[in-house]
């Protein structure tokens, strides 16, 4: 899909960042947003990555075992691990990371976390010994990686989805005496009051209302969900209201791919609008609420 967008809208290729960055908010914890469950308590010292087992994170959060500080998935061997590192080293109370659940094939984020803990990264920030396809950490510094490896002991439970076993391990680790982590001047951990590690971040751009909107010279679209047929029909009109095409499909992705690849939109804002509206139309077919197209 990225290639189609870049071909249709060359300005996208010109503005593509060299790395996949994400927003960091140092005023809250965890500073990097994601699908996490957090429990900020004085005694919490254990983080859990459930890798590709999304529901496992929900179950653990509902059970809230003693000592659990944060739980969530880690599905990729690069951006997912970047986030784990940043969210861990900004909470010095976390001394253990339990890696459990199904290890995503190809990505092997669990094996990559274990390799990171054991071997670190090479000069190109590639995790040494990782079996993942692209285990290159673009959004953390070497100093952040070093801080993570010194602060956290990674516990290997890769492949385990037995909630009771994981809860037992979390609660057992929470009883292990380890003070909050801090690097002293002599590069030794101390138990003094600590300040969370400052982390690198990409610039944050705040969204704003558009100053003006322009009509797409390629025409406009009328979106018609047909629940009885389980299809979405999209009528493509010229600005004189002449029907140019009718595109039919069963899901939003296939339809907007066809529209973009066929050169039937000429503005990024119009493509974004179509994606939003087609997603709403598909949800209407799947879940039943009536769809009314947004005209703005």
C-alpha positions, 0 to 999 in steps of 0.5 A: 500500500505504501508503494501505491501511495508513493506512486500516486502522491510523490510528495509522500516519498519526499517526506518519508522519515528514514526511521519509523518514529513514534511520539514520546510524552515524558510527562506521563508514564509510560511515555511511549503510547501503546496497547498496555495495561499499567499498575503504578504501585510502590511495590511493582517491579515486574513488566510482562511482554505477551509478544503476539498473544494479545488476549493474554495481556488482557487476562493478566491485567484482569488478574492483576498479580502482585508486583505487575507494573505493566503488561502488553504485547510486543509483536515486532522485533524493531519498533515493538522493542524500541517501545519496551526499552523506553517504557522500561528505563523510564521506570526504575522500579521495574527490575524484571521483564517476563517474556511470555506468549506466542513468539510471532513468526518471522519477527521473533520479538521474544527471541530478539528480547532475549538476544538483546539482553544477552548480547546487546546490539552491534555498530548498526544497532542490530540486535546480535543473535536475533533470528528476526527479519529486521531486528534493527533498533532505529528509535533508541540510542546505544545508551538507552540499550545499555541502561535497559540491559543493566536495569532489567533481568529478562525472564524467558517464558517464550511460548508459555500461555499458561496464565497461572504459571505466568502469574506465579512467576510474576508474584515470585519475582516481585518478592525478589529483593531488588531496589529501584535502579540507578547508575551512580558515579562509579557506574554501580547500582544504588538504592537511592531515590531515583529520577527516571532516565531521560529518553530520546524522542522525535519531534511531536507535531500537534494536529490542527484544523485545516485552513481551507479545503479544496475539491479534488479535480479527479471528482467525488465519491458517494459511498453506499453500504449494502448490508443485504449483499454484504458489499460496499458500492462506491460511485465516482462522479465528475464535478458536473455530477456525471457518474464515471465509475462504480466500484464494488467490494466487500471491504474498505481496504480492497476498495480504497486500494482500487481507487488509489491504484486507478488514479481516481484521487489526486489529493492526499486529503481526499485519500485520507477521507476515503479511508476513514469513510470506507472504514465506517461503511465496512463497520456498518455492514459488519456491526449494524449501525446505519452509515451516513456519509460525512460530507466535510 
